[in-house]
Amino acid sequence: MTKRNKTDFEKWKRWRTTLVILAFICGGLVLEGRILYLQLNQRDFLSAQGDDRSLRTVQISAHRGTITDRHGEPLAVSTPVDSIWANPEDLASALHRVSELAEVLEVDEDWLVRRVTSNLDREFVYLRRHLPPDHAARVLQLGVPGVATFREYRRYYPAGEVVGHLLGFTNIDDVGQEGLEFEFDYWLKGEHGAKRVLRDRLGRIVEDVELVEPARPGRTLRASLDLGLQYLAYRELKQAVADNDAISGSVVILDPATGEVLAMVNQPSYNPNNRAQYDASRYRNRAITDIFEPGSSVKPFVVAAALESGRYQPDSVIDTSPGTLWVDGREITSDNNNLGAIDLTTILARSSNVGAAKLALELDQEQLWSTLSRLGLGRVTESGFPGESAGVLQDVHFWNPVGQATLSYGYGLSVTALQLAQAYAVIAADGVRRPVSLLAVDEAEQGEQVLSRHTAETLQGMLETVVRQGTGRRAAVANFRVAGKTGTAWKSGEGAYFENRYLAVFGGFAPVSDPRLVTVVVLDEPRRTAYYGGEVAAPIFSRVVAGGLRLLSVPPDGLSEPPLTTLTQGATAEVRQ
């Protein structure tokens, strides 16, 4: 290279270096200017964009209100749990870690992969709901991108199946689905709050920034149940259903002074803590939803109508000879012998179908129907329980002589166990009908006088005779005056009655001098040797009421020794009634 060429090359090299330096300087100035421009003119925008990538508004879960019994014992509580969720887009970048995530979550790995890859257009999917907090902590310890926890609450029922039918249950989102949980969902559910949080690149909350709206928990619901009575009734009914090989059963206990439901149990039962048992055949509350023909347990209400008419007294005589009665070509019988001329008290004590039918046929139809209706038959009890049945009491305009006669001993009308208990509560409460309440009552309603006080008091004495001398002897409780009535009914189906399937009933109250417990026992299809209400349902009543009176510390009301339990000849005349 010549000297001239060498000089030119060096000059070009220096210019090139200078140009490069100038280019870097210009670039730097442009970047600095851009930075200054963004800082001065786009600061708010950029700050918001940064916050959007790290700040989130998240929900603060509010727990559901507690349900307690009348004494404050918890029946339903909400416990904290953590649900695992993920951002599918973030988690998709770490699919090689899905196997260890699936193992800790205890889910199928293939399901988890499909769960992530089929939801890439979403920012939130649940991977597992309602894990114990310690289990959720193990999931977070894996540090898998896009996986986080969400605090929720799960319902827990300490008494399990003992109170399952009345309380009902909630779904996985803690919304009431059955029972008190459903009926009072508006009262029990809380209002969720919100807060702004700072998340790291893995989606984990690293700082609470701001409380947007505080969570408001649900309110406590005080139920009318007495948990001690509930356990007692549950234990006795479960044992009785097993001993009698019955297909189902119900027990209802009311306080006649307030209308409160003190206990309500059914068999078969279910555990509301076990979602695998959520089947309608198990969780429906039979005492409120299932109707049945009550048999002879309805006879006191027919006698009440007779007394209310003013034409009859307890010693008024009805001739039941010759032990059968023909009405429009249909024979009414089931008195196991000819009782002859008997008074109204004996009709109840010996459970005479013929006597009850003759009495009903002599009454005005409108007056008989009105009495039954005022006692609560054919109408809901106002308990508010979802799915409650009104039973069946046919309008009087459709009555005929045969129907009027058979109605007197419990056929042609249908009731629920709760309705029957309310009707007996009217007699126990001196003729006053009060709304049935599933919530604790601080001050009892005055109620409606649907029977005269005289009629109710007269019936109390007549029903006491049923227990002391008649078909209800096995319902007796030592040292207490007990009143009640037995009932046995054929079950119906396919347009006819099954002559080998029965329903056994007993309804009554104690102590007679100051009734505290009105109790109805229903046993569906007892399949052992005994099936009459006096033999099957009455002993359950006796054990439940005896235990209940002890629990409530009710003093005896005049009996110095237990009544006789040996039945005299003909005392079990209640057959197929």
Summary of the structure (lengths in Angstrom):
residues: 577
radius of gyration: 37.1
end to end distance: 133.4
largest distance: 155.1
contacts: 1976
relative contact order: 0.10
helix: 40%
strand: 24%
